[in-house]
């Protein structure tokens, strides 16, 4: 199959993102310590936790306390992965209420907006995330997808190439 330049760049960046996360534990387990069950601080979520288990655990933690930026952001990405866009948006908005300049929460919000079809707003939010932290390859990838959907092939290829360059320079950041 002949690939157009845009498809080749998108595929290359997608492969890099996949390879970069292949050595990590499944997305179902966060690196942070969580409160599980009885509320004993410092209990670590089991490595066999499912996304639903982790969502339940984080929601329990948030009900008991206000939660941290990392809690809300992680929950947002877990919900995004399940396709629960409205709940994910609410989690990213909570994270941004705690830290309005969080590139990770802004990236998550931008992804939700794009998946809901609000491409101009998604583009604005993702550009803001890149302004605050220009390194995440994932953000370049998502922005490239938006440009591609808008028919702006040149801008999409540029974002995909930036993402590839970023990942080759070892600048993969902790976005799920």
Rosetta blueprint (number, residue, H / E / L):
1 X L
2 X L
3 X L
4 X L
5 X H
6 X H
7 X H
8 X H
9 X H
10 X H
11 X H
12 X H
13 X H
14 X H
15 X H
16 X H
17 X H
18 X H
19 X H
20 X H
21 X H
22 X H
23 X L
24 X L
25 X L
26 X L
27 X L
28 X L
29 X L
30 X L
31 X L
32 X L
33 X L
34 X L
35 X L
36 X E
37 X L
38 X L
39 X L
40 X E
41 X L
42 X L
43 X L
44 X L
45 X L
46 X L
47 X L
48 X L
49 X L
50 X L
51 X H
52 X H
53 X H
54 X H
55 X H
56 X H
57 X H
58 X H
59 X H
60 X H
61 X H
62 X H
63 X H
64 X H
65 X L
66 X L
67 X L
68 X L
69 X H
70 X H
71 X H
72 X H
73 X H
74 X H
75 X H
76 X H
77 X H
78 X H
79 X H
80 X H
81 X H
82 X H
83 X L
84 X L
85 X H
86 X H
87 X H
88 X H
89 X H
90 X H
91 X H
92 X H
93 X H
94 X H
95 X H
96 X H
97 X H
98 X H
99 X L
100 X L
101 X L
102 X L
103 X H
104 X H
105 X H
106 X H
107 X H
108 X H
109 X H
110 X H
111 X H
112 X H
113 X H
114 X H
115 X H
116 X L
117 X L
118 X L
119 X H
120 X H
121 X H
122 X H
123 X H
124 X H
125 X H
126 X H
127 X H
128 X H
129 X H
130 X H
131 X H
132 X H
133 X L
134 X L
135 X L
136 X L
137 X H
138 X H
139 X H
140 X H
141 X H
142 X H
143 X H
144 X H
145 X H
146 X H
147 X H
148 X H
149 X H
150 X L
151 X L
152 X L
153 X H
154 X H
155 X H
156 X H
157 X H
158 X H
159 X H
160 X H
161 X H
162 X H
163 X H
164 X H
165 X H
166 X H
167 X H
168 X H
169 X L
170 X L
171 X L
172 X L
173 X L
174 X L
175 X L
176 X L
